[in-house]
Amino acid sequence: MTKLETWRRLLEQAISNAQELQRLAQAVGVNSITVTRWAKGLSSPRAEHLRQLYQAVFRAHPMLAEHLKQAYPELLGGRSLVEDSEDQHIPSAFYRRILTTCLECAPALRSVTMRNLIFQQMLGQFDPQELGVKINLILCVPPSSTNQKVRSLRIVQGRGTPPWRSVPEPEILLLGAESLAGHCVASGHYAVIPSHEELTYYFPTHSEPFAESMLAYPLLQGGRVAGCLSIASTQRNYFRQPQLDLARDYAYLLALSCAPEEFFESSQIELGLMPPAAEQRPYTATFVGRVLEQLRRAAQRSTPLSHTQAELLVLHEIEEELLLLGQRWQGLTLN
């Protein structure tokens, strides 16, 4: 039996369940009859439908996903980074564009503009076939006035290709020593997890549902660290040397987007433990209301307080609450 026939047979087995047939049809964006015709060999999916089908089955039906990859290696190969050496390096024209933005953009817009350009370029190089990549910029939460230690990290900006959102929802999520990003920032070295099983084993608190491999690369400047670049892929064992080198170069560019005060000495990094995202939401959902309350109180006292300062005050309050919750949550998981 050929590889092509094998994936069709496995697909036919999967869609023998009517609910699964409907799920796959919706995920791919076709009707159920079309999926059934693919399974019976009466028609073949287009390239974009193949990628969507692969994304829809790679967790629920790993054997089917593997045979799809074998049948269509040019579309679903394990390494989506183009083998051409020119595509394993950042183009010189893009370096010029970033440097021009850094020098000419208004200070208030410089960081976000540089980062948007970098994320867009990264997606094109790391995932040209749109098999699924998520990129996040994770920065240190500045120390509070009472504690000159960095106690947590915060996801500040990101981009992705399906199955992730192109622009992640702007919800607050704090990370600590329990995360891959925390391990990377605390050590000052990049960290790679090659499989979903290892990610779940080593970092169960923040396990990504679609991530089959993950990389975190620190943002460094003169031995100081601002945070890290985080990249997740739907492909197992995705991060090999070309990808690692490319991630390093993009981490250098992202470091240029950070202000000097966003970098901290390694001796200042003392990350605590943060609870899972679901446990954080009741606290982080109050962020906007608490910021407005801080501004209202400052106005009543005629005390100068900018919106950025109010946000940082509230972020420190939530950080402290989550650190206490993280300690209790960790105690429950150990007992």
Order of alpha helices (4+ residues) and beta strands (2+ residues): alpha-alpha-alpha-alpha-alpha-alpha-alpha-alpha-beta-beta-beta-alpha-beta-alpha-beta-beta-alpha-alpha-alpha-alpha
